[in-house]
Amino acid sequence: MALTIPLRQPVNTRAWIAGEFIWTGFDYIGEPTPYTWPSKNSYFGAIDTAYLPKDVYYFYQSKWNAAGPTMVHIVPMNWTNWTAGQSVKVMVYTNADSVELFLNSKSQGSKTMSATTGHLQWSVPFATGTLQAKATKGGTVVATDTVQSAGTAASLAMKADRSSIAADGRDLAFVEVDVVDAQGIIVPQANNKVDFTISGPGALVGLDAGDSTNHDSYKGTSHAAFSGKLMAIVQSTTTAGTITLKATSGSLTGGSAVITTGTP
């Protein structure tokens, strides 16, 4: 007999069901099922091996964080590599009541969430510019998400998850490196090789971009970006001071991140 009830309806509508299990939260090295070489790690996770969230992460956030801050997320995050007029399936994850989608400030219509709705979906003829989702609760816009068409890669933008770590020889800072155009928009298909240097009382202990088919060393001083992003991991020493991580990539304008270390 065919299953007529949406798979997640019992989870969403029955108070005695606590939640659901996924395999796994993070991608991990090995088990690239159903793929083969050169794939080197799993594809199951909601977060990739570089600790960068995948689109499905926002689906779980919309369902598991229903009572938390209102969120909205557009898929695809790439609003660049399409042909003018091409119909693009746009999905939106949210824990709000409804979402109105706009392309270059023109409404594409509003859609309403329900207990059994996994995501909202539109078919949008592609045009270069800005796609924006406005999420509403009680008639008030409470969250927005925006994706924009990117131009040519121009520079590297860097941001650390925190500006200060403990000088205990173990503490870590995660520095996201984005390949961006002249307006600061992430270039979604950029795979530039990025070279790193570090100075001060710290060490570069890891590089990754979440690409399951990339075999650059996790422990090297250079790594290719993936989907315009790359993660660098910096570790403190037992000496307090200022760590500076610099990134360069060919003709692109380089970037840097400064992290201070102090008494644990």
C-alpha positions as CSV (number, residue, x, y, z in Angstrom):
1,M,0.0,0.0,0.0
2,A,1.3,3.4,-0.9
3,L,2.2,5.8,2.0
4,T,-0.2,8.7,1.6
5,I,0.9,10.7,4.7
6,P,3.9,13.0,4.2
7,L,6.9,11.4,5.9
8,R,7.5,14.2,8.4
9,Q,3.8,14.8,9.2
10,P,3.9,12.6,12.3
11,V,6.9,14.4,13.7
12,N,5.3,17.8,13.1
13,T,1.8,17.1,14.3
14,R,2.2,14.6,17.2
15,A,3.3,16.0,20.6
16,W,4.5,12.6,21.8
17,I,7.1,12.3,19.0
18,A,10.3,14.0,20.2
19,G,12.0,14.5,16.9
20,E,13.8,12.6,14.2
21,F,17.3,11.0,13.7
22,I,19.7,12.0,10.9
23,W,22.9,10.4,9.8
24,T,24.9,12.5,10.4
25,G,25.2,16.0,11.8
26,F,28.6,16.5,10.1
27,D,30.2,15.0,7.1
28,Y,33.2,12.8,8.0
29,I,36.1,11.2,6.2
30,G,35.2,7.9,4.6
31,E,31.9,6.3,3.5
32,P,31.3,8.5,0.4
33,T,28.2,6.3,-0.4
34,P,26.8,6.2,-3.1
35,Y,29.8,7.9,-4.7
36,T,33.3,6.5,-5.4
37,W,36.8,7.9,-5.9
38,P,37.7,10.8,-6.0
39,S,35.0,11.4,-3.3
40,K,36.7,10.9,0.0
41,N,34.1,11.6,2.7
42,S,30.4,11.2,3.4
43,Y,27.7,13.4,2.0
44,F,25.2,12.7,4.8
45,G,25.8,15.7,7.0
46,A,23.8,18.9,7.5
47,I,27.3,20.5,8.0
48,D,30.3,19.8,5.8
49,T,33.8,18.9,6.8
50,A,34.8,22.6,6.9
51,Y,32.1,23.3,9.5
52,L,30.1,25.2,6.9
53,P,26.3,24.6,6.9
54,K,24.7,23.0,3.9
55,D,21.2,24.1,2.7
56,V,19.6,21.2,4.5
57,Y,21.0,22.6,7.8
58,Y,18.4,25.4,7.5
59,F,15.6,22.9,7.0
60,Y,16.4,21.4,10.3
61,Q,16.8,24.8,11.9
62,S,13.4,25.7,10.7
63,K,11.8,22.6,12.2
64,W,13.9,22.1,15.4
65,N,14.0,25.7,16.3
66,A,10.3,26.5,15.9
67,A,10.1,28.4,19.2
68,G,13.5,30.2,18.8
69,P,14.4,33.2,16.7
70,T,12.6,33.5,13.4
71,M,14.7,32.5,10.5
72,V,14.3,32.3,6.7
73,H,16.8,30.9,4.2
74,I,16.7,30.9,0.3
75,V,17.8,27.9,-1.8
76,P,19.8,28.2,-4.1
77,M,22.3,30.6,-2.6
78,N,23.7,30.9,-6.1
79,W,21.9,33.5,-8.0
80,T,24.5,34.0,-10.7
81,N,25.1,31.0,-13.0
82,W,21.7,30.9,-14.8
83,T,20.5,32.0,-18.2
84,A,18.2,35.0,-18.5
85,G,14.6,33.9,-18.4
86,Q,15.5,30.3,-17.3
87,S,13.0,29.0,-14.8
88,V,14.7,28.4,-11.5
89,K,13.2,26.4,-8.6
90,V,13.5,28.5,-5.5
91,M,12.9,27.0,-2.1
92,V,12.6,28.8,1.2
93,Y,13.0,27.3,4.7
94,T,11.4,29.2,7.6
95,N,9.8,28.9,11.0
96,A,7.6,32.0,10.3
97,D,3.9,32.0,9.3
98,S,4.5,33.1,5.7
99,V,7.1,34.3,3.2
100,E,6.9,36.7,0.3
101,L,9.6,36.4,-2.4
102,F,10.9,39.3,-4.4
103,L,13.1,39.5,-7.5
104,N,14.6,43.0,-8.0
105,S,11.9,44.4,-5.6
106,K,9.0,42.8,-7.7
107,S,6.9,40.4,-5.7
108,Q,6.8,36.8,-6.8
109,G,4.0,36.0,-4.5
110,S,3.4,35.1,-0.9
111,K,3.1,31.5,0.5
112,T,2.0,30.2,3.9
113,M,3.6,27.6,6.1
114,S,1.7,24.8,7.8
115,A,2.6,22.0,10.2
116,T,3.1,19.6,7.3
117,T,5.0,22.0,5.1
118,G,8.8,21.2,4.7
119,H,9.5,24.2,2.6
120,L,7.9,26.9,0.4
121,Q,8.6,26.8,-3.4
122,W,8.5,29.2,-6.3
123,S,9.4,29.0,-10.0
124,V,11.2,32.2,-10.9
125,P,12.4,33.3,-14.3
126,F,16.0,34.2,-13.8
127,A,17.2,37.8,-14.0
128,T,20.4,39.2,-12.8
129,G,20.0,41.1,-9.5
130,T,18.7,40.5,-6.0
131,L,16.4,37.7,-4.8
132,Q,14.9,38.5,-1.3
133,A,12.6,36.5,1.0
134,K,10.6,38.4,3.7
135,A,9.3,36.2,6.5
136,T,6.2,37.3,8.3
137,K,4.6,36.5,11.7
138,G,1.3,38.1,12.8
139,G,1.4,40.3,9.7
140,T,4.9,41.8,10.5
141,V,8.1,41.1,8.7
142,V,10.4,39.5,11.2
143,A,13.3,38.0,9.1
144,T,14.7,38.4,5.7
145,D,17.3,36.6,3.5
146,T,18.9,37.9,0.4
147,V,21.0,36.3,-2.4
148,Q,22.6,38.5,-5.1
149,S,24.1,37.9,-8.5
150,A,27.9,38.0,-8.3
151,G,30.5,39.5,-10.7
152,T,34.1,38.6,-11.3
153,A,36.2,37.5,-8.3
154,A,38.1,40.5,-7.0
155,S,39.3,39.9,-3.4
156,L,39.3,37.7,-0.3
157,A,37.2,38.6,2.7
158,M,38.1,37.0,6.1
159,K,36.2,36.8,9.4
160,A,37.0,34.9,12.5
161,D,34.3,33.3,14.6
162,R,35.8,35.2,17.6
163,S,38.4,37.9,18.0
164,S,40.1,36.6,21.1
165,I,41.2,33.1,22.3
166,A,42.9,31.7,25.3
167,A,46.7,31.4,25.2
168,D,46.6,27.8,26.5
169,G,48.1,26.0,23.4
170,R,44.7,24.4,22.6
171,D,42.1,27.1,21.9
172,L,41.0,27.5,18.3
173,A,39.6,30.3,16.1
174,F,37.8,29.4,12.9
175,V,38.4,31.9,10.1
176,E,36.0,31.9,7.1
177,V,37.6,33.1,3.9
178,D,35.2,34.2,1.1
179,V,36.0,34.9,-2.5
180,V,34.0,38.0,-3.3
181,D,33.5,40.4,-6.2
182,A,34.0,44.2,-6.2
183,Q,30.8,44.7,-4.3
184,G,31.6,42.1,-1.6
185,I,29.2,39.4,-2.9
186,I,30.4,35.8,-2.6
187,V,31.3,34.4,-6.0
188,P,29.4,31.0,-5.8
189,Q,31.5,29.0,-8.2
190,A,34.9,30.3,-7.2
191,N,37.5,27.6,-6.6
192,N,40.6,29.8,-6.4
193,K,43.7,28.4,-4.7
194,V,44.3,30.4,-1.5
195,D,47.7,30.7,0.1
196,F,48.1,31.5,3.8
197,T,50.8,32.9,6.1
198,I,50.6,33.4,9.9
199,S,52.5,35.5,12.3
200,G,52.4,36.0,16.1
201,P,51.9,33.4,18.8
202,G,49.7,31.0,16.9
203,A,49.7,28.2,14.3
204,L,47.6,27.4,11.2
205,V,46.4,23.9,12.1
206,G,43.8,23.2,9.5
207,L,42.4,24.1,6.0
208,D,39.3,22.8,4.4
209,A,36.5,23.9,2.0
210,G,34.0,21.1,2.3
211,D,34.6,19.7,-1.2
212,S,34.3,16.0,-1.0
213,T,36.4,15.5,-4.1
214,N,39.2,17.8,-3.2
215,H,42.5,16.2,-2.0
216,D,44.4,19.3,-0.9
217,S,46.1,18.7,2.5
218,Y,44.1,19.6,5.6
219,K,47.4,20.5,7.2
220,G,49.0,22.5,4.4
221,T,49.4,26.3,3.9
222,S,47.3,26.5,0.7
223,H,43.9,25.1,-0.3
224,A,41.3,25.6,-3.0
225,A,38.1,27.3,-2.2
226,F,34.8,25.6,-2.8
227,S,31.6,27.4,-3.7
228,G,33.5,30.6,-3.0
229,K,34.4,29.6,0.6
230,L,37.2,28.2,2.6
231,M,37.8,27.6,6.4
232,A,41.1,28.2,8.1
233,I,41.7,27.0,11.7
234,V,44.1,28.9,14.0
235,Q,45.4,27.5,17.3
236,S,47.0,29.5,20.1
237,T,50.3,28.9,21.8
238,T,51.0,29.4,25.5
239,T,52.2,33.0,24.8
240,A,49.8,35.9,24.8
241,G,49.8,38.3,22.0
242,T,48.4,39.1,18.5
243,I,48.0,36.5,15.7
244,T,47.7,37.7,12.1
245,L,46.5,35.3,9.4
246,K,46.9,36.6,5.9
247,A,45.5,35.1,2.7
248,T,46.4,35.7,-0.9
249,S,45.3,34.3,-4.3
250,G,46.9,35.3,-7.5
251,S,45.7,38.7,-8.7
252,L,42.9,38.9,-6.1
253,T,43.2,41.5,-3.3
254,G,44.4,39.6,-0.2
255,G,42.7,39.6,3.2
256,S,43.7,39.2,6.8
257,A,42.2,38.4,10.2
258,V,43.6,39.4,13.6
259,I,43.1,37.3,16.7
260,T,44.4,38.2,20.1
261,T,45.4,35.6,22.8
262,G,45.4,36.2,26.5
263,T,45.4,34.5,29.9
264,P,43.2,31.4,29.9
